[in-house]
Amino acid sequence: MTAADASATAAPAMPAPAAPAVRFVGNPRAYWRLLIRGAALLAVTLGIYRFWFATDVRRFLWSNTEVSGETLE
């Protein structure tokens, strides 16, 4: 088999699908404030606040992250 025969029988290369554009549109300072407040409340409540803290962080990240121009929320 020659190189010409091998290239003729090879499947054509398919272009890779474009990855969705993911970007964070929120204010990093607001995120750090949320983390610091949550850490303080976690320490004061001896860990009971962790459920609300996780929810606050999830809400913040989902509402401030865009995937292909749409927010995750």
Backbone hydrogen bonds in HBPLUS format (Angstrom, degrees):
<---DONOR---> <-ACCEPTOR-->    atom                        ^
c    i                          cat <-CA-CA->   ^        H-A-AA   ^      H-
h    n   atom  resd res      DA  || num        DHA   H-A  angle D-A-AA Bond
n    s   type  num  typ     dist DA aas  dist angle  dist       angle   num
A0006-ALA N   A0002-THR O   3.04 MM   4  6.33 157.0  2.09 149.7 156.3     1
A0007-SER N   A0003-ALA O   3.00 MM   4  6.18 155.3  2.06 145.2 151.2     2
A0008-ALA N   A0004-ALA O   3.08 MM   4  6.20 142.7  2.23 138.3 148.2     3
A0009-THR N   A0005-ASP O   3.11 MM   4  6.33 143.6  2.25 144.5 152.7     4
A0010-ALA N   A0006-ALA O   3.12 MM   4  6.16 127.7  2.41 138.2 150.6     5
A0068-SER N   A0021-ALA O   2.79 MM  47  4.99 166.5  1.81 147.5 150.6     6
A0023-ARG N   A0066-GLU O   2.92 MM  43  5.37 156.5  1.98 150.4 157.6     7
A0066-GLU N   A0023-ARG O   2.83 MM  43  5.37 171.9  1.84 166.9 167.6     8
A0025-VAL N   A0064-ASN O   2.75 MM  39  5.24 157.7  1.79 151.4 158.2     9
A0030-ALA N   A0027-ASN O   3.11 MM   3  5.37 121.9  2.47 103.6 117.1    10
A0031-TYR N   A0027-ASN O   3.21 MM   4  6.58 152.0  2.29 149.5 157.6    11
A0032-TRP N   A0028-PRO O   2.99 MM   4  6.29 158.5  2.04 149.3 154.2    12
A0033-ARG N   A0029-ARG O   2.91 MM   4  6.15 155.4  1.97 147.5 154.6    13
A0034-LEU N   A0030-ALA O   2.98 MM   4  6.17 154.7  2.05 142.8 149.4    14
A0035-LEU N   A0031-TYR O   2.96 MM   4  6.28 155.0  2.02 147.7 154.6    15
A0036-ILE N   A0032-TRP O   2.88 MM   4  6.10 160.2  1.92 152.3 157.3    16
A0037-ARG N   A0033-ARG O   2.90 MM   4  6.03 168.0  1.91 152.0 155.7    17
A0038-GLY N   A0034-LEU O   2.90 MM   4  5.97 158.5  1.95 144.2 151.0    18
A0039-ALA N   A0035-LEU O   2.88 MM   4  6.03 153.5  1.95 143.9 151.1    19
A0040-ALA N   A0036-ILE O   2.98 MM   4  6.19 156.4  2.03 148.2 154.4    20
A0041-LEU N   A0037-ARG O   2.95 MM   4  6.21 164.1  1.98 152.1 156.2    21
A0042-LEU N   A0038-GLY O   2.85 MM   4  5.96 147.6  1.95 142.4 152.1    22
A0043-ALA N   A0039-ALA O   3.04 MM   4  6.25 152.7  2.12 142.7 148.9    23
A0044-VAL N   A0040-ALA O   2.96 MM   4  6.23 160.2  2.00 151.4 157.0    24
A0045-THR N   A0041-LEU O   2.93 MM   4  5.94 161.5  1.97 146.3 151.1    25
A0047-GLY N   A0042-LEU O   2.86 MM   5  4.81 153.0  1.93 146.1 150.6    26
A0046-LEU N   A0043-ALA O   3.39 MM   3  5.09 160.2  2.43  96.6 101.6    27
A0048-ILE N   A0045-THR O   3.32 MM   3  5.50 171.1  2.33 110.9 113.2    28
A0050-ARG N   A0047-GLY O   3.27 MM   3  5.55 165.3  2.29 110.2 114.4    29
A0053-PHE N   A0049-TYR O   2.89 MM   4  6.02 155.5  1.95 159.0 166.9    30
A0054-ALA N   A0050-ARG O   2.97 MM   4  6.06 159.9  2.01 142.4 146.7    31
A0055-THR N   A0051-PHE O   3.16 MM   4  6.37 153.3  2.23 138.9 146.3    32
A0056-ASP N   A0052-TRP O   2.87 MM   4  6.09 157.5  1.92 147.7 153.6    33
A0057-VAL N   A0053-PHE O   2.98 MM   4  6.22 164.1  2.00 154.3 158.0    34
A0058-ARG N   A0054-ALA O   2.96 MM   4  6.10 162.6  1.99 146.1 151.4    35
A0059-ARG N   A0055-THR O   2.93 MM   4  6.08 165.6  1.95 152.0 155.8    36
A0060-PHE N   A0056-ASP O   2.99 MM   4  6.14 160.4  2.02 146.8 152.4    37
A0061-LEU N   A0057-VAL O   2.93 MM   4  6.13 171.0  1.93 156.6 158.7    38
A0062-TRP N   A0058-ARG O   2.89 MM   4  5.96 167.2  1.91 154.3 158.4    39
A0063-SER N   A0059-ARG O   2.99 MM   4  5.99 155.6  2.05 144.9 151.3    40
A0064-ASN N   A0060-PHE O   3.11 MM   4  6.13 128.0  2.39 139.7 152.2    41
A0064-ASN N   A0061-LEU O   3.31 MM   3  5.22 139.2  2.48  94.2 105.3    42
A0067-VAL N   A0070-GLU O   2.83 MM   3  5.35 163.6  1.86 150.6 150.5    43
A0070-GLU N   A0067-VAL O   3.18 MM   3  5.35 167.9  2.19 111.4 115.0    44
